[in-house]
């Protein structure tokens, strides 16, 4: 059975999608842009702060499914400027500290919702 994940601890969806989908064995987290769930806004243009916020949003979605970041097996990072790669990597590495880091793809894109500079999506396994 597939169920939608919804939590006020992460930003509400800004389109026709849910925060995540739980299939029972896999959890798919929608891409998290650096929206502060309390305000519904992106609070800064600083890529480091935006990365922190996006990564903070992911565990909130995972927690609503009863999982933590240690269950993440794959992430995709979208950047509007690949020159931000090193900064994002530094912050990312501080949050994904398990013995086995998730597989990951990083892609430069033309634009992201709400003018974000970074978006991160994840797949986790039970």
MOSUL-V6830 format. One record per pair of residues at least 4 apart in sequence whose C-alpha atoms are under 6 Angstrom apart, sorted by sequence separation. I is the first residue (numbers start at 0). GAP is how many residues later the second one is. D is the distance in whole Angstrom. If there is no record, write none. Layout:
[[I/GAP/D] [I/GAP/D]]
//
This chain:
[[35/4/5] [46/4/6] [51/4/6] [58/4/6] [62/4/5] [87/4/6] [88/4/6] [111/4/5] [12/5/6] [21/5/4] [34/5/6] [35/5/6] [61/5/5] [62/5/6] [20/6/6] [34/6/5] [61/6/6] [20/7/5] [34/7/5] [19/8/5] [33/8/6] [19/9/4] [58/9/6] [19/10/5] [18/11/5] [5/13/6] [4/14/6] [4/15/5] [3/16/6] [4/16/6] [33/16/5] [3/17/5] [2/18/6] [2/19/5] [33/19/5] [1/20/6] [33/20/4] [1/21/5] [32/21/5] [31/22/5] [10/26/4] [81/26/6] [9/27/5] [73/28/5] [75/28/6] [77/28/6] [79/28/5] [72/29/4] [73/29/5] [74/29/5] [75/29/5] [76/29/5] [77/29/5] [78/29/5] [79/29/5] [73/30/6] [75/30/6] [77/30/6] [78/30/6] [79/30/6] [79/31/6] [79/37/5] [78/38/6] [78/39/5] [77/40/6] [77/41/5] [76/42/6] [76/43/5] [75/44/6] [75/45/5] [74/46/6] [9/47/5] [74/47/4] [73/48/6] [73/49/5] [9/50/6] [72/50/6] [8/51/6] [71/51/6] [72/51/5] [71/52/4] [70/53/5] [70/54/6] [32/86/4] [31/87/5] [30/88/6] [31/88/5] [30/89/5] [30/90/4] [29/91/5] [28/92/6] [28/93/5] [27/95/5] [26/96/6] [26/97/5] [25/98/6] [25/99/5] [24/100/6] [24/101/5]]
//
